[in-house]
């Protein structure tokens, strides 16, 4: 089972409901044909001690040298330290935050085309509010999907991009998760 954890940074209860609903809808689509991905969505706040540590990482306001990949690496280290890895599959974390948050500013500074969200490894941030497609887009990056548009012109599709390849990556992720589950059951 692949789990996408989500966390709202400085947001309202209505925002939390919106993010949860958007991710659950995406998960339902991914569970169906042709992907059949064994996926769950879980609010990271259900792990309060770890959520506080994630907030501390995400709120590093005083260090201008801190990069988006630093956020991703520190969160992955926290997952390792706290034993959040389940069934041999790296957990994913999507953070929903304000467009003027430090994490959004860092992401846009490093990648000017990251207008509404960014992803690095098993960590993604969404800072376009009230638009579930951006949440889905960044969540799909967490699962291995690539962008199919030119960085300098998001309306222009990459000539070498094939949506079939993204579907294959998601199917491969589904097979890996199922294999890990089978192995765990057999042991």
N, C-alpha and C positions, 0 to 999 in steps of 0.2 A: 504494500500500500504506500502510495506517495502522499505525503501530507504537505499542503501549503498552509503555513501559519500566516496569520495576518495580524497587524498591529496598527492602531491609529495613534499618531503622535500629536497630542494637543488638539484633538478633534472632539466633536460632540457625540452624544448617544445616537442622534439621527445619522451622523456620518458612519458610525460603527454598524448600524443596521443596514445602511446602503452598501458598504463594503462586503459585509457578510452575505447579503443577498446576491450581489454581483458575482462573487466568487463561487457561491453554491450553484448559481445558474450555469456558470462556466463548467464547473465540475460535473454537473449533470450532462451537459453536452459531450464532455470528454469520456464519460462512462458509456456512451452509446456508440453504435457503429459510425464510422469505420475504426475509431480509435480504441474503444473499450479499455480505457485507462483506469486502473484501480486507484482512485484518488479521493482524498478527503480534505476538508477545509476546517481549520480550527483557529479560534481566536487565541492569540498569544497571551492575552490578558488572563486567560484561565491558568496561566503559570505566573502568578504575581511576582515572585522573587526574581524570576528570569526576566519578566517584562520590565522591572525596575532597572536591571542591568542593561537591557537593550536601550531603554530611554537614556541612560547615562552615556552609552556609546553614541547614540544618534544626536545627542545635545552637546557635542563637543564644539562649542561656539568659539572658544578662545584660541584655537590652534589653526591658523590659516593654511598650514602645510598639510592638514588632514585631507585625504582624498576619498573619493567614492569607493575605490578599491580597499582603502583602509577600513571604511565602514564594513564592507563585505567580509574582509578577513577577520576583523575583530568579532563580528557576529558569528561567523563560522567557528572560530576558536571558542566562543561562549557555548555554542551548541555542543562542541566536543567535550568541553569541561563539565557541562551539566548533564551529559548523557542523553541528549535529545535525539540522537540518531536512533531510528526505529527500523528494525528489520533490514539493516544494511543499506538503507536508502538515505541519501543526504536530505535532511529537511530543507524546506524552502521558506523564506520569510518575505512577505510583501508588506511594506510600510506605506500607509496612506497619510499624507501630511500636507500642510499648507504650501502654496506656491512660493511664499516668502520665507519658508523654513531654511535653516542652515543646510540641511541635506539637499534640498532642491537647488539652492544656490551653488553648492559644490558640484552637483551633477551638471548643471548648465554651464558652469565655469569650465569644467573639463571637457564637456561635449555640447557645444552650442546648439546642436540639432536635437538634444534631449529636452524638448520644450515642455513636455507634460509628464515624463517619467523616464526612469533609467533602470538598468539591471546589470548586475555583475555576479556571475556564479550563481550561488543559491540565495542571493539577496536582490530585491527590487524595491524601488520607491516610486510611488505615484503621487503627483502633486497637481494634477488637473482634477478639480473637484466636480462631483456630480455627473460623471461621464463613465459609465461602466465599460465602454470599449477600451479606454485607456487601462483600466484595471485588468481586463482580459489580455490586452496586448503585453503588458509587463509580466503577467502570470505565465503566459505562454513562453516568454523568454526564460523564465525559471525552469521550464520543462524542456528547454533545448531548442525552441523555435528561433529562427533568424528573422531579421527584418528583410522585407522584400521591396524596400524603396531606397532611393538614393538619399544619402545623408544630407546633401546640400539642397535637395528638392523632394520633400516627402510625397509629393503628388506624382513623382516619376518612378515607375517600377524598374527595379534592377533588371538588366537584360538577361542575366544568368540565373535569376531567381526562379525557382520552381516550387510552387505551393506543395506539390507532391512530396518534395524532400522534407518539408516541415511535418507533413502528416506521417511520413516514414519515421522521422525522429521521435514523434510522439508514440507511434506504435512500438518502436524499439524500447522506449521508456516503459511502456505498459508491459512488454514481455519481460524486461529486466525485473520489474516490481513483482510480477507473477512468479518468476523463477526464484527470487529471494523468498517469497512466501512459501512456495513448494518446498524449498530446501529447509526452511525453518520448521515446517510441518513434519518433514521426514526425520528430523533429528530429535 
